[in-house]
Amino acid sequence: MSKMSIQERKRIKQRQLMIRKMTRIGIISAFMILLGVFLVRGVILPLMGRSGGSKAKPEEVAYGEINEDGSITYEMEKGDMAERIPVFSDNDTAKAADLTPGWHDNSYGRWYRNPDGTFYANGFQEIDGAQYSFDGDGYVQTGWVTKGVNDYYFNEDGSYNPDKKKPMLALTFDDGPGQYTMELLECLEANGAHATFFMLGELVGSYPDEVRKMVEIGCELGNHSYDHSDQTTLSLDAVYKQFNDTDNNLIEACGQASTVARAPYGNGNADIYQTVGKPFFMWSLDTMDWSLLDADADYNSVMNGDLTDGTIILMHDIHQPSVQAALRIIPDLVAQGYKLVTVSEMAEAKGVDLQNTCYVDFWQSTLDAGQVPGYTGQPGLLSGGSSDTSSDSGSDELSSGSDELSSGSDEEPESGSEDELSSGDGSESGEESFEIVTEEYYEDSGDSGEY
């Protein structure tokens, strides 16, 4: 082989090596450029934004109230806005491959990428006129989603469905705690339900485990005086002592005082409410369980009663038949789609800022009539949870319960009257509002205050 042929082959070989080298450099350069873009847009910019850099301001999430025509009057609730977070967790590897803004689907679910490389997580977000809920990994949630005291339903595509709502009921139990209370608490816990317990101070010390269990599972501590005396027969100093001693016993048992109160026999007035300094609660469905003392009758009194959204139900956890009935009532109500909450949770869901006065129910008809002190007209979150819903009883029945509120009673005979319920000078705005409520609820009801 000639010398010239050998040199030509060397030149060809060198050219091939050069081409391969340049190709590798080009591929590596392109990869580095793409990686740099991804790091800047997907990680660095979002992190800078989190630390006060120049990240685009997150869009505010619209919440508000559904109007009759289907439109929404929005109210901004920044505490429940979805966050904009960068893509860097283990579950986000599937997201890293696609830098296109907009909706995306992968094996984990549906998610949304923003133009700055972030995605929404941990909250509600309005996108293209529809509202969505994103979980902690940034994937759209479907079905029932609980935020605070409210439940929201999201369709299969993740969009919010305002037509599906859970009516709320507040189960309340008086005169305990007692030997049957723990079984009742276990039933509430098993069904994801809450209740309010209006307790007597003289019994609290005997059942500290029950009181602690109430706090542990999210139930509400209520004050029912120390020894169930008719508070309208006592001096205001004695009234204060009755409720203060009960709170002291609750604090000793679980570290917390009561947040709400109920007057024995339902007998209270504006002076008592202001002296105690707590919201007081009556009821809109009286089971009369203290008189029936029959589990089947107690069960029917609730399940066949007025279960309008916003109803407050009165029972007693010191009676075994009452607790036996409640063990059936609680899962059956949950199965029928009701949400069982405390009285304060219901007030929050209905947009009521509780005052030191007395409440009977949170029906929408009562709220709309301006008869609920502290009603702001702005239910919490999205379209207000279940504030404008009712059970299947129909709109006529929704406002028919006032005649069925029966007695303003609470346990034992000869203990009060309609006049006592609405007494007081009405000097405070909250007191005046309560007088309006009691006039409507107890007029012509034949309430003798007996229990």
C-alpha positions in Angstrom: 0.0 0.0 0.0 1.4 3.4 -1.0 2.3 6.1 1.4 -0.4 8.4 -0.1 -3.1 5.8 0.6 -2.1 5.4 4.2 -2.2 9.2 4.7 -5.6 9.4 3.1 -7.0 6.7 5.4 -5.5 8.6 8.4 -7.3 11.8 7.3 -10.6 9.9 6.9 -10.2 8.3 10.3 -9.4 11.6 12.0 -12.4 13.2 10.3 -14.7 10.5 11.6 -13.3 10.8 15.1 -13.8 14.6 14.9 -17.4 14.1 13.7 -18.1 11.7 16.6 -16.5 14.0 19.1 -18.6 17.0 17.9 -21.7 14.9 17.9 -21.1 13.9 21.5 -20.4 17.5 22.5 -23.6 18.7 20.7 -25.7 16.1 22.5 -24.2 16.9 25.9 -24.6 20.6 25.3 -28.2 20.2 24.3 -28.8 18.0 27.4 -27.1 20.6 29.6 -29.2 23.4 28.1 -32.4 21.5 28.7 -31.3 20.6 32.2 -30.5 24.2 32.9 -33.9 25.4 31.7 -35.6 22.8 33.8 -33.6 23.7 36.9 -34.2 27.4 36.5 -37.9 27.2 35.7 -38.8 24.2 37.8 -36.7 24.6 40.9 -34.6 27.8 41.2 -37.3 30.3 40.3 -39.9 28.7 42.6 -37.4 28.5 45.5 -36.5 32.2 44.9 -40.2 33.0 45.0 -40.6 31.2 48.3 -37.7 33.1 49.8 -39.1 36.5 48.7 -37.7 36.6 45.1 -39.3 37.6 41.9 -41.7 34.6 41.5 -45.0 35.5 40.0 -47.7 36.2 42.6 -50.0 33.2 43.1 -53.5 33.5 41.8 -56.0 34.1 44.5 -58.6 31.4 45.1 -62.2 32.4 44.8 -64.6 31.3 47.4 -68.1 32.6 48.1 -71.7 31.9 48.0 -73.8 30.2 45.3 -76.6 32.4 44.1 -80.1 31.3 43.0 -79.1 31.7 39.4 -76.1 29.4 39.8 -73.6 32.2 39.8 -71.1 32.6 42.6 -70.5 35.6 44.8 -66.9 35.2 45.6 -65.0 35.9 48.8 -61.2 35.4 49.0 -60.0 33.0 51.7 -56.2 33.1 51.4 -55.8 30.6 54.2 -57.0 27.8 51.9 -55.4 28.8 48.7 -53.5 26.2 46.8 -49.7 26.7 47.1 -47.4 27.0 44.1 -44.6 24.5 44.7 -41.6 23.4 42.5 -41.3 19.9 41.1 -38.7 18.0 43.1 -40.3 15.3 45.3 -40.1 11.6 44.6 -43.7 11.5 43.3 -42.9 14.3 40.8 -40.5 12.5 38.5 -43.4 11.9 36.0 -44.0 15.7 36.0 -40.4 16.6 35.3 -40.5 15.2 31.8 -43.2 17.7 30.6 -42.6 21.4 30.7 -45.7 22.4 28.9 -48.0 24.6 30.9 -51.6 23.4 31.5 -53.3 20.2 32.5 -51.4 16.9 32.6 -52.2 13.3 33.5 -49.8 10.5 34.7 -50.1 7.3 36.7 -50.6 9.3 39.9 -53.5 11.4 38.7 -54.3 14.8 37.1 -52.2 17.9 37.8 -51.7 21.4 36.5 -48.4 23.1 35.6 -48.0 26.8 35.7 -45.9 28.8 33.2 -43.2 29.4 35.8 -42.7 25.6 36.3 -44.6 25.3 39.6 -47.8 23.3 40.2 -50.7 23.8 42.6 -51.0 21.8 45.9 -52.6 21.8 49.3 -55.8 23.8 48.6 -58.5 25.1 46.3 -57.8 26.8 43.1 -59.9 28.3 40.3 -58.8 27.4 36.8 -60.6 28.4 33.6 -63.8 29.2 35.6 -64.0 26.0 37.5 -62.8 25.3 41.1 -60.5 22.4 41.9 -59.0 20.9 45.1 -55.3 19.8 45.0 -53.8 17.3 47.5 -50.3 17.7 49.1 -48.6 16.1 46.0 -50.4 18.5 43.6 -52.9 16.0 42.2 -56.6 16.9 41.7 -58.9 15.4 44.3 -62.3 13.9 43.4 -65.3 12.9 45.5 -65.9 14.3 49.0 -63.1 16.6 50.3 -63.2 18.0 53.8 -61.8 21.4 54.6 -62.3 22.6 58.1 -65.9 22.0 59.1 -67.2 21.8 55.5 -67.4 19.0 52.9 -67.2 19.7 49.2 -67.9 17.3 46.3 -65.6 17.3 43.3 -66.6 15.5 40.0 -64.5 12.8 38.3 -62.7 15.5 36.3 -61.9 17.3 39.6 -64.3 20.3 39.1 -66.3 21.4 42.1 -70.0 20.3 42.2 -72.0 22.8 44.3 -75.2 20.8 44.0 -73.9 18.0 46.2 -73.8 19.0 49.9 -74.0 17.3 53.3 -76.7 18.7 55.6 -75.4 19.3 59.1 -76.9 18.2 62.4 -75.6 18.9 65.9 -76.1 16.1 68.4 -75.9 17.4 72.0 -75.9 15.4 75.2 -76.8 16.8 78.7 -76.3 15.9 82.3 -73.2 13.8 82.0 -70.6 12.5 81.9 -71.8 9.1 83.1 -71.1 5.4 83.0 -72.4 5.1 79.4 -70.6 8.1 78.0 -67.4 6.3 76.9 -69.3 3.8 74.7 -71.0 6.8 73.1 -67.7 8.5 72.5 -66.3 5.3 70.9 -69.3 5.2 68.5 -68.8 8.9 67.5 -65.1 8.3 66.9 -65.7 5.1 64.8 -68.1 7.1 62.6 -66.1 10.3 62.2 -68.8 12.2 64.0 -68.6 15.0 66.6 -71.1 16.0 69.3 -71.4 18.6 72.1 -71.5 17.4 75.7 -73.2 19.8 78.2 -71.7 18.5 81.5 -72.4 19.0 85.2 -69.5 20.1 87.2 -70.3 17.8 90.1 -69.9 14.7 87.8 -66.8 15.8 85.8 -64.3 14.7 88.4 -65.7 11.2 88.5 -65.2 10.7 84.7 -62.0 12.4 83.7 -61.1 9.8 81.1 -64.4 10.5 79.3 -63.7 14.2 79.3 -60.2 13.7 77.9 -61.6 11.4 75.2 -64.1 14.1 74.2 -61.2 16.5 73.5 -59.2 13.8 71.8 -61.8 12.9 69.2 -62.9 16.5 68.5 -66.1 16.8 70.5 -67.0 20.0 72.3 -67.0 20.7 76.0 -70.2 22.3 77.1 -71.1 23.7 80.6 -74.5 22.7 82.1 -73.9 24.3 85.5 -72.5 22.6 88.6 -75.5 20.8 90.0 -78.4 21.4 87.6 -80.0 24.2 89.6 -82.5 26.5 88.0 -80.3 29.4 87.3 -83.1 31.9 87.2 -83.7 31.3 90.9 -80.1 32.2 91.9 -78.2 35.5 92.3 -75.9 36.3 89.4 -72.9 35.7 91.7 -74.2 32.2 92.4 -74.8 31.7 88.7 -71.2 32.7 87.9 -69.9 30.3 90.6 -72.0 27.4 89.2 -70.4 27.7 85.7 -67.0 28.8 86.9 -66.7 25.8 89.3 -67.7 23.5 86.4 -65.0 25.0 84.2 -62.4 24.6 86.9 -63.2 20.9 87.1 -63.0 20.5 83.3 -59.6 22.2 83.3 -58.4 19.8 86.1 -59.7 16.8 84.1 -58.4 17.7 80.6 -56.7 21.1 80.7 -59.5 22.9 78.9 -62.6 24.9 80.0 -65.9 24.7 78.2 -66.5 26.8 75.1 -70.4 26.8 75.2 -73.1 26.5 77.8 -76.7 25.3 78.2 -79.0 26.4 81.0 -80.6 23.7 83.1 -84.2 23.2 82.0 -83.5 25.7 79.3 -84.2 28.5 81.8 -81.9 31.4 81.1 -82.0 35.1 80.4 -79.8 37.8 79.0 -78.3 38.6 82.4 -77.3 35.0 82.9 -75.7 34.8 79.4 -73.7 37.9 80.0 -72.6 36.8 83.5 -71.4 33.4 82.3 -69.8 35.0 79.2 -70.4 32.1 76.8 -72.8 31.3 73.9 -75.8 29.4 75.3 -77.7 26.8 73.3 -81.3 25.5 73.3 -82.4 22.9 70.8 -84.8 22.5 67.8 -85.4 18.7 68.2 -86.2 17.5 71.7 -86.1 13.7 71.8 -87.8 13.6 75.2 -85.5 10.7 75.9 -85.4 11.5 79.6 -89.2 10.7 79.7 -89.3 7.9 77.2 -86.5 5.8 78.6 -86.9 3.4 75.7 -84.2 2.9 73.1 -86.5 2.2 70.2 -88.7 5.3 71.0 -85.6 7.4 71.4 -84.3 6.2 68.0 -87.6 7.0 66.3 -87.9 10.4 67.9 -84.7 11.4 66.0 -85.0 9.4 62.8 -88.6 10.5 62.3 -88.1 14.0 63.6 -87.3 17.2 61.8 -83.8 16.7 60.5 -83.6 20.0 58.6 -80.0 21.1 57.9 -79.0 23.2 61.0 -81.0 21.3 63.6 -79.7 21.0 67.2 -80.8 17.7 68.8 -81.2 17.2 72.5 -80.4 13.9 74.2 -78.8 12.7 77.5 -75.8 10.4 78.0 -76.7 9.5 81.6 -79.6 7.2 80.4 -78.7 3.8 79.1 -81.6 3.7 76.6 -80.6 7.1 75.2 -77.0 5.9 74.6 -78.3 2.6 73.1 -80.4 4.6 70.7 -77.5 6.9 69.9 -75.4 3.9 69.0 -77.9 3.2 66.2 -78.7 6.8 65.3 -75.1 8.0 64.7 -74.1 5.5 62.0 -77.6 5.6 60.4 -77.5 9.4 60.1 -74.0 9.2 58.6 -75.1 6.6 56.1 -77.9 8.9 55.0 -75.4 11.6 54.2 -75.6 13.8 57.3 -72.6 15.4 58.8 -72.6 15.3 62.6 -70.9 18.3 64.1 -70.6 20.3 67.3 -72.6 23.4 67.8 -69.6 25.7 67.3 -68.6 23.8 64.2 -72.1 24.3 62.8 -72.0 28.0 63.7 -68.7 28.4 61.8 -70.0 26.5 58.8 -73.1 28.7 58.7 -71.2 32.0 59.0 -72.2 32.8 62.5 -69.9 34.6 64.9 -71.2 33.3 68.2 -72.2 35.9 70.8 -72.9 35.7 74.5 -76.6 35.1 73.9 -78.8 32.0 73.2 -79.2 29.9 70.0 -82.0 27.5 69.1 -81.1 26.4 65.6 -79.1 27.3 62.5 -81.8 26.6 59.9 -81.3 28.7 56.7 -84.8 30.1 57.1 -83.9 31.4 60.6 -80.6 32.8 59.3 -82.3 34.5 56.4 -84.9 36.0 58.8 -82.1 37.7 60.7 -83.0 35.8 63.9 -79.5 34.4 64.6 -77.2 36.8 66.5 -73.8 37.1 64.9 -74.9 35.8 61.4 -72.5 37.4 58.9 -74.2 36.1 55.8 -70.8 34.7 54.6 -70.5 30.9 55.2 -67.0 29.6 55.3 -65.0 28.4 52.2 -66.1 27.9 48.6 -69.9 28.2 48.3 -70.6 28.0 52.0 -70.6 24.2 52.7 -74.1 23.1 53.5 -75.5 26.4 54.7 -78.2 26.5 52.1 -79.0 22.8 52.1 -81.7 20.8 53.8 -82.7 17.2 54.1 -85.1 15.6 51.8 -88.0 17.0 53.8 -88.6 19.8 51.3 -88.7 23.6 51.5 -92.0 23.8 53.2 -90.9 21.6 56.0 -87.7 23.6 56.2 -89.5 26.4 57.9 -92.1 24.4 59.7 -90.1 23.3 62.7 -90.9 26.3 64.8 -94.2 24.9 65.9 -92.6 21.6 66.6 -90.0 22.9 69.0 -92.2 21.7 71.8 -90.9 22.5 75.3 -88.0 24.6 76.1 -87.4 22.0 78.7 -84.3 20.1 79.8 -85.0 17.5 82.4 -87.1 17.8 85.5 -90.6 19.1 86.3 -91.8 22.5 87.3 -88.7 24.5 86.3 -89.4 27.5 84.2 -91.6 29.3 81.8 -91.7 31.0 78.5 -91.5 34.4 80.2 -88.3 33.3 81.9 -86.8 32.2 78.6 -87.1 35.7 77.1 -86.6 37.8 80.2 -83.9 40.4 80.6 -83.7 44.1 79.9 -82.4 43.6 76.3 -79.9 46.3 76.7 -77.3 44.5 74.6 -77.7 43.9 70.9 -77.2 40.2 71.4 -79.8 40.1 74.1 -82.3 41.9 71.9 -81.8 39.5 69.1 -82.4 36.5 71.4 -85.8 38.0 72.5 -86.8 38.1 68.9 -85.9 34.5 68.5 -87.7 33.3 71.6 -90.8 35.2 70.7 -91.1 33.4 67.4 -90.1 30.0 68.6 -92.2 29.8 71.7 -95.3 31.7 70.8 -98.3 29.5 71.1 -96.1 26.4 71.7 -97.6 25.7 75.1 -94.2 25.6 76.6 -94.4 25.2 80.3 -90.7 24.7 80.9 -91.3 21.3 82.2 -88.8 18.6 81.6 
